[in-house]
Amino acid sequence: MAGSEHRDGAVCTGRTRRSGTLVSAVFRDSAGTLDFYYQVNNDLSSTGPISRETNSIFTGFATNVGFRLDGASLAGTGFVNATVMPVTTDRNTLSSVVGFSFNPPDPTKIQPGQTSTVLVISTTATQFTSGFASVIDGGATTVASFAPTVVPEPSSIAFIAIGGLLVARCVRRKR
């Protein structure tokens, strides 16, 4: 496991109160690329269901999505076994947000007292940074999570260094 994080959040939408947890973790697979894992729990005290979970910022990376029923097998992460599976998955037009929808119909939403399966986004990324995850139910709660990040190639770093040296040389000549 490359990193893990546990976040709690609550949202009030009109007269509806949602509270629960969003657990996230990052795992490096055998190919050296990263898989981002998320799980949403809708507390029993909530007064309505959760319909969607989204994750940002995945721009520039190929993704493949899925889910796992065996969350408890991911030792030390806070994930649990669950059976509420997403109905659809999608990516916005900018390819920055990857989402998991639990509706329609209404019974497929994450009801109070239920937990989603472990939602998996496999990527071509090799490094990660801070990102955001959101739980949506008519209103939205956004919490800190993980996101893939670009690692500069050695040739890019060399070009930046050469550019900096050329700028410094020009500045010296003007003096």
Short mmCIF file of the C-alpha atoms (twelve columns), coordinates in Angstrom:
data_MODEL
# 
_entry.id   MODEL 
# 
loop_
_atom_site.group_PDB 
_atom_site.id 
_atom_site.type_symbol 
_atom_site.label_atom_id 
_atom_site.label_alt_id 
_atom_site.label_comp_id 
_atom_site.label_asym_id 
_atom_site.label_seq_id 
_atom_site.Cartn_x 
_atom_site.Cartn_y 
_atom_site.Cartn_z 
_atom_site.pdbx_PDB_model_num 
ATOM 1   C CA . MET A 1   0.000   0.000  0.000   1 
ATOM 2   C CA . ALA A 2   1.353   3.386  -0.961  1 
ATOM 3   C CA . GLY A 3   -0.826  5.459  1.372   1 
ATOM 4   C CA . SER A 4   -4.133  5.457  3.177   1 
ATOM 5   C CA . GLU A 5   -6.440  7.984  4.702   1 
ATOM 6   C CA . HIS A 6   -9.705  7.962  6.609   1 
ATOM 7   C CA . ARG A 7   -12.086 10.920 6.476   1 
ATOM 8   C CA . ASP A 8   -15.365 11.661 8.222   1 
ATOM 9   C CA . GLY A 9   -17.901 14.077 6.832   1 
ATOM 10  C CA . ALA A 10  -21.451 15.305 7.255   1 
ATOM 11  C CA . VAL A 11  -23.734 17.309 5.029   1 
ATOM 12  C CA . CYS A 12  -27.051 18.977 5.672   1 
ATOM 13  C CA . THR A 13  -29.284 19.485 2.635   1 
ATOM 14  C CA . GLY A 14  -32.437 21.333 3.550   1 
ATOM 15  C CA . ARG A 15  -34.061 19.174 6.223   1 
ATOM 16  C CA . THR A 16  -32.059 16.108 5.267   1 
ATOM 17  C CA . ARG A 17  -28.999 15.195 7.300   1 
ATOM 18  C CA . ARG A 18  -26.309 12.887 5.964   1 
ATOM 19  C CA . SER A 19  -23.344 11.722 7.973   1 
ATOM 20  C CA . GLY A 20  -20.875 8.974  7.431   1 
ATOM 21  C CA . THR A 21  -17.349 8.197  6.409   1 
ATOM 22  C CA . LEU A 22  -15.333 8.062  3.248   1 
ATOM 23  C CA . VAL A 23  -12.274 5.810  3.402   1 
ATOM 24  C CA . SER A 24  -9.585  6.126  0.719   1 
ATOM 25  C CA . ALA A 25  -6.273  4.420  0.007   1 
ATOM 26  C CA . VAL A 26  -3.681  4.122  -2.735  1 
ATOM 27  C CA . PHE A 27  -2.102  0.817  -3.752  1 
ATOM 28  C CA . ARG A 28  0.778   0.166  -6.150  1 
ATOM 29  C CA . ASP A 29  0.012   -2.804 -8.399  1 
ATOM 30  C CA . SER A 30  2.494   -5.347 -9.753  1 
ATOM 31  C CA . ALA A 31  3.094   -3.223 -12.891 1 
ATOM 32  C CA . GLY A 32  4.163   -0.245 -10.731 1 
ATOM 33  C CA . THR A 33  1.059   1.847  -11.459 1 
ATOM 34  C CA . LEU A 34  -1.386  3.111  -8.860  1 
ATOM 35  C CA . ASP A 35  -4.907  1.997  -7.936  1 
ATOM 36  C CA . PHE A 36  -7.088  4.413  -5.951  1 
ATOM 37  C CA . TYR A 37  -9.626  2.826  -3.554  1 
ATOM 38  C CA . TYR A 38  -12.676 4.540  -1.992  1 
ATOM 39  C CA . GLN A 39  -15.561 3.365  0.204   1 
ATOM 40  C CA . VAL A 40  -18.600 5.328  1.381   1 
ATOM 41  C CA . ASN A 41  -20.528 4.582  4.579   1 
ATOM 42  C CA . ASN A 42  -23.912 6.253  5.121   1 
ATOM 43  C CA . ASP A 43  -24.444 6.286  8.902   1 
ATOM 44  C CA . LEU A 44  -27.633 4.836  10.333  1 
ATOM 45  C CA . SER A 45  -28.399 8.324  11.748  1 
ATOM 46  C CA . SER A 46  -28.688 9.787  8.211   1 
ATOM 47  C CA . THR A 47  -32.188 10.606 7.032   1 
ATOM 48  C CA . GLY A 48  -31.714 9.759  3.365   1 
ATOM 49  C CA . PRO A 49  -29.676 7.848  0.783   1 
ATOM 50  C CA . ILE A 50  -26.423 8.756  -1.015  1 
ATOM 51  C CA . SER A 51  -26.614 8.641  -4.792  1 
ATOM 52  C CA . ARG A 52  -23.073 9.370  -6.039  1 
ATOM 53  C CA . GLU A 53  -19.376 9.422  -5.159  1 
ATOM 54  C CA . THR A 54  -16.809 11.315 -7.287  1 
ATOM 55  C CA . ASN A 55  -13.007 11.665 -7.265  1 
ATOM 56  C CA . SER A 56  -10.751 14.428 -8.602  1 
ATOM 57  C CA . ILE A 57  -8.257  15.139 -10.343 1 
ATOM 58  C CA . PHE A 58  -7.514  12.378 -12.890 1 
ATOM 59  C CA . THR A 59  -6.700  14.555 -15.939 1 
ATOM 60  C CA . GLY A 60  -3.994  13.074 -18.154 1 
ATOM 61  C CA . PHE A 61  -4.258  9.497  -16.905 1 
ATOM 62  C CA . ALA A 62  -5.936  6.466  -18.399 1 
ATOM 63  C CA . THR A 63  -8.358  4.900  -15.930 1 
ATOM 64  C CA . ASN A 64  -10.191 1.641  -15.528 1 
ATOM 65  C CA . VAL A 65  -12.927 1.357  -12.883 1 
ATOM 66  C CA . GLY A 66  -14.370 -1.491 -10.862 1 
ATOM 67  C CA . PHE A 67  -15.293 -2.491 -7.336  1 
ATOM 68  C CA . ARG A 68  -14.412 -5.053 -4.675  1 
ATOM 69  C CA . LEU A 69  -16.767 -6.853 -2.300  1 
ATOM 70  C CA . ASP A 70  -13.919 -8.012 -0.025  1 
ATOM 71  C CA . GLY A 71  -12.940 -4.738 1.647   1 
ATOM 72  C CA . ALA A 72  -12.100 -6.426 4.952   1 
ATOM 73  C CA . SER A 73  -9.309  -8.378 3.214   1 
ATOM 74  C CA . LEU A 74  -7.429  -5.078 2.758   1 
ATOM 75  C CA . ALA A 75  -5.854  -5.244 6.216   1 
ATOM 76  C CA . GLY A 76  -5.156  -2.036 8.095   1 
ATOM 77  C CA . THR A 77  -7.128  0.233  5.764   1 
ATOM 78  C CA . GLY A 78  -10.529 0.668  7.405   1 
ATOM 79  C CA . PHE A 79  -12.350 -0.919 4.443   1 
ATOM 80  C CA . VAL A 80  -15.159 -3.408 5.181   1 
ATOM 81  C CA . ASN A 81  -17.017 -6.044 3.190   1 
ATOM 82  C CA . ALA A 82  -20.126 -4.582 1.572   1 
ATOM 83  C CA . THR A 83  -22.631 -5.259 -1.202  1 
ATOM 84  C CA . VAL A 84  -23.966 -1.857 -2.375  1 
ATOM 85  C CA . MET A 85  -22.498 -1.738 -5.894  1 
ATOM 86  C CA . PRO A 86  -22.461 1.249  -8.256  1 
ATOM 87  C CA . VAL A 87  -24.998 1.119  -11.099 1 
ATOM 88  C CA . THR A 88  -22.840 3.157  -13.504 1 
ATOM 89  C CA . THR A 89  -19.459 4.874  -13.658 1 
ATOM 90  C CA . ASP A 90  -18.413 7.873  -15.722 1 
ATOM 91  C CA . ARG A 91  -15.808 10.516 -16.379 1 
ATOM 92  C CA . ASN A 92  -16.576 14.212 -17.007 1 
ATOM 93  C CA . THR A 93  -15.794 15.866 -20.353 1 
ATOM 94  C CA . LEU A 94  -12.483 17.262 -19.063 1 
ATOM 95  C CA . SER A 95  -11.547 13.745 -17.852 1 
ATOM 96  C CA . SER A 96  -10.677 15.198 -14.465 1 
ATOM 97  C CA . VAL A 97  -13.472 13.632 -12.385 1 
ATOM 98  C CA . VAL A 98  -14.249 9.913  -12.145 1 
ATOM 99  C CA . GLY A 99  -17.678 9.153  -10.668 1 
ATOM 100 C CA . PHE A 100 -19.641 6.191  -9.340  1 
ATOM 101 C CA . SER A 101 -23.467 6.443  -9.423  1 
ATOM 102 C CA . PHE A 102 -25.803 4.425  -7.234  1 
ATOM 103 C CA . ASN A 103 -29.061 5.478  -8.909  1 
ATOM 104 C CA . PRO A 104 -31.551 5.040  -10.518 1 
ATOM 105 C CA . PRO A 105 -33.590 3.317  -9.201  1 
ATOM 106 C CA . ASP A 106 -33.832 4.652  -5.670  1 
ATOM 107 C CA . PRO A 107 -33.300 1.268  -3.912  1 
ATOM 108 C CA . THR A 108 -29.792 1.043  -5.424  1 
ATOM 109 C CA . LYS A 109 -28.627 4.157  -3.533  1 
ATOM 110 C CA . ILE A 110 -26.518 3.816  -0.375  1 
ATOM 111 C CA . GLN A 111 -29.268 3.820  2.252   1 
ATOM 112 C CA . PRO A 112 -28.775 4.876  5.894   1 
ATOM 113 C CA . GLY A 113 -26.807 2.126  7.654   1 
ATOM 114 C CA . GLN A 114 -25.297 0.813  4.400   1 
ATOM 115 C CA . THR A 115 -21.786 0.902  2.956   1 
ATOM 116 C CA . SER A 116 -20.667 0.871  -0.679  1 
ATOM 117 C CA . THR A 117 -18.391 -1.766 -2.079  1 
ATOM 118 C CA . VAL A 118 -14.751 -0.677 -2.338  1 
ATOM 119 C CA . LEU A 119 -14.704 1.533  -5.447  1 
ATOM 120 C CA . VAL A 120 -11.514 1.085  -7.487  1 
ATOM 121 C CA . ILE A 121 -9.911  3.392  -10.052 1 
ATOM 122 C CA . SER A 122 -6.881  1.771  -11.703 1 
ATOM 123 C CA . THR A 123 -4.612  4.309  -13.404 1 
ATOM 124 C CA . THR A 124 -1.438  4.669  -15.434 1 
ATOM 125 C CA . ALA A 125 -0.047  6.995  -12.729 1 
ATOM 126 C CA . THR A 126 3.090   6.108  -10.792 1 
ATOM 127 C CA . GLN A 127 2.888   8.895  -8.169  1 
ATOM 128 C CA . PHE A 128 0.095   10.443 -6.126  1 
ATOM 129 C CA . THR A 129 -0.693  13.667 -4.314  1 
ATOM 130 C CA . SER A 130 -3.584  15.238 -2.423  1 
ATOM 131 C CA . GLY A 131 -6.916  15.197 -4.229  1 
ATOM 132 C CA . PHE A 132 -10.618 15.375 -3.473  1 
ATOM 133 C CA . ALA A 133 -13.514 12.966 -3.127  1 
ATOM 134 C CA . SER A 134 -17.167 14.019 -2.960  1 
ATOM 135 C CA . VAL A 135 -20.333 12.355 -1.757  1 
ATOM 136 C CA . ILE A 136 -23.475 13.604 -3.484  1 
ATOM 137 C CA . ASP A 137 -27.084 13.286 -2.366  1 
ATOM 138 C CA . GLY A 138 -28.764 16.436 -3.690  1 
ATOM 139 C CA . GLY A 139 -26.069 18.436 -1.894  1 
ATOM 140 C CA . ALA A 140 -22.379 17.569 -1.817  1 
ATOM 141 C CA . THR A 141 -19.675 17.047 0.768   1 
ATOM 142 C CA . THR A 142 -16.083 17.181 -0.424  1 
ATOM 143 C CA . VAL A 143 -13.179 15.816 1.616   1 
ATOM 144 C CA . ALA A 144 -9.433  15.538 1.118   1 
ATOM 145 C CA . SER A 145 -8.340  12.316 -0.526  1 
ATOM 146 C CA . PHE A 146 -5.763  11.159 -3.077  1 
ATOM 147 C CA . ALA A 147 -5.199  11.850 -6.784  1 
ATOM 148 C CA . PRO A 148 -2.608  10.821 -9.350  1 
ATOM 149 C CA . THR A 149 0.172   13.268 -10.189 1 
ATOM 150 C CA . VAL A 150 2.596   13.649 -13.053 1 
ATOM 151 C CA . VAL A 151 6.256   12.997 -12.373 1 
ATOM 152 C CA . PRO A 152 8.468   15.126 -14.609 1 
ATOM 153 C CA . GLU A 153 10.627  13.097 -16.975 1 
ATOM 154 C CA . PRO A 154 14.403  13.565 -16.609 1 
ATOM 155 C CA . SER A 155 14.538  15.148 -20.087 1 
ATOM 156 C CA . SER A 156 11.898  17.721 -19.043 1 
ATOM 157 C CA . ILE A 157 13.908  18.607 -15.947 1 
ATOM 158 C CA . ALA A 158 17.036  18.973 -18.109 1 
ATOM 159 C CA . PHE A 159 15.228  21.323 -20.529 1 
ATOM 160 C CA . ILE A 160 13.994  23.457 -17.638 1 
ATOM 161 C CA . ALA A 161 17.513  23.641 -16.183 1 
ATOM 162 C CA . ILE A 162 19.036  24.588 -19.554 1 
ATOM 163 C CA . GLY A 163 16.342  27.235 -20.045 1 
ATOM 164 C CA . GLY A 164 17.107  28.669 -16.612 1 
ATOM 165 C CA . LEU A 165 20.832  28.823 -17.406 1 
ATOM 166 C CA . LEU A 166 20.150  30.597 -20.720 1 
ATOM 167 C CA . VAL A 167 17.936  33.168 -19.000 1 
ATOM 168 C CA . ALA A 168 20.610  33.751 -16.345 1 
ATOM 169 C CA . ARG A 169 23.258  34.189 -19.063 1 
ATOM 170 C CA . CYS A 170 21.102  36.739 -20.919 1 
ATOM 171 C CA . VAL A 171 20.540  38.686 -17.704 1 
ATOM 172 C CA . ARG A 172 24.298  38.775 -17.036 1 
ATOM 173 C CA . ARG A 173 25.046  40.014 -20.577 1 
ATOM 174 C CA . LYS A 174 22.615  42.908 -20.158 1 
ATOM 175 C CA . ARG A 175 24.402  44.003 -17.006 1 
# 
